[in-house]
Amino acid sequence: MADGPRGPEAQPRRSRWWAEGFVFLLLAVLIWPFIAIGAVAGWGFLVWMYYLFTGPPGPV
């Protein structure tokens, strides 16, 4: 059989495109929002613990 534009190389390229799209959506929609929320929550917890040990900011 002749290897043309629809030859044996066409299917792996299409499946790879779908796999990359799925991984992108997984990262963009599920994983990175949780990482961002976790980073903000972690920073807030760190500041809260710092103020718990050192007292509130401002003049005493």
PLY file of the C-alpha trace (Angstrom):
ply
format ascii 1.0
element vertex 60
property float x
property float y
property float z
element edge 59
property int vertex1
property int vertex2
end_header
0.00 0.00 0.00
1.16 3.51 -0.71
1.97 5.81 2.16
0.07 9.00 1.45
-1.39 11.70 3.70
-3.70 9.07 5.17
-1.00 6.42 5.51
0.19 4.74 8.68
1.45 8.02 10.13
-1.96 9.78 10.16
-3.55 7.82 13.00
-0.76 8.22 15.59
-0.61 11.95 14.87
-4.36 12.33 15.45
-4.36 10.22 18.64
-1.36 12.15 19.92
-3.24 15.41 19.27
-6.22 14.18 21.28
-3.95 12.95 24.08
-2.17 16.31 24.26
-5.52 18.12 24.28
-6.78 15.90 27.08
-3.65 16.48 29.15
-3.91 20.24 28.57
-7.56 20.29 29.69
-6.72 18.14 32.70
-3.97 20.55 33.73
-5.86 23.76 32.91
-9.23 22.81 34.38
-8.46 20.47 37.26
-4.88 20.50 38.46
-3.69 24.14 38.21
-6.74 25.66 39.94
-6.21 23.33 42.90
-2.51 24.21 42.99
-3.33 27.94 42.90
-5.94 27.63 45.66
-3.53 25.53 47.70
-0.75 28.10 47.31
-2.99 30.98 48.41
-4.38 28.96 51.30
-0.87 27.92 52.33
0.30 31.54 52.32
-2.72 32.58 54.38
-2.04 29.81 56.88
1.61 30.86 57.11
0.66 34.48 57.80
-1.97 33.38 60.33
0.58 31.26 62.23
3.12 34.10 62.11
0.61 36.51 63.63
-0.37 33.90 66.21
3.22 33.83 67.52
4.26 37.47 66.98
1.02 39.36 67.57
-0.92 41.57 65.19
0.89 44.19 63.12
0.82 47.86 64.08
1.71 49.93 67.13
1.35 48.24 70.48
0 1
1 2
2 3
3 4
4 5
5 6
6 7
7 8
8 9
9 10
10 11
11 12
12 13
13 14
14 15
15 16
16 17
17 18
18 19
19 20
20 21
21 22
22 23
23 24
24 25
25 26
26 27
27 28
28 29
29 30
30 31
31 32
32 33
33 34
34 35
35 36
36 37
37 38
38 39
39 40
40 41
41 42
42 43
43 44
44 45
45 46
46 47
47 48
48 49
49 50
50 51
51 52
52 53
53 54
54 55
55 56
56 57
57 58
58 59
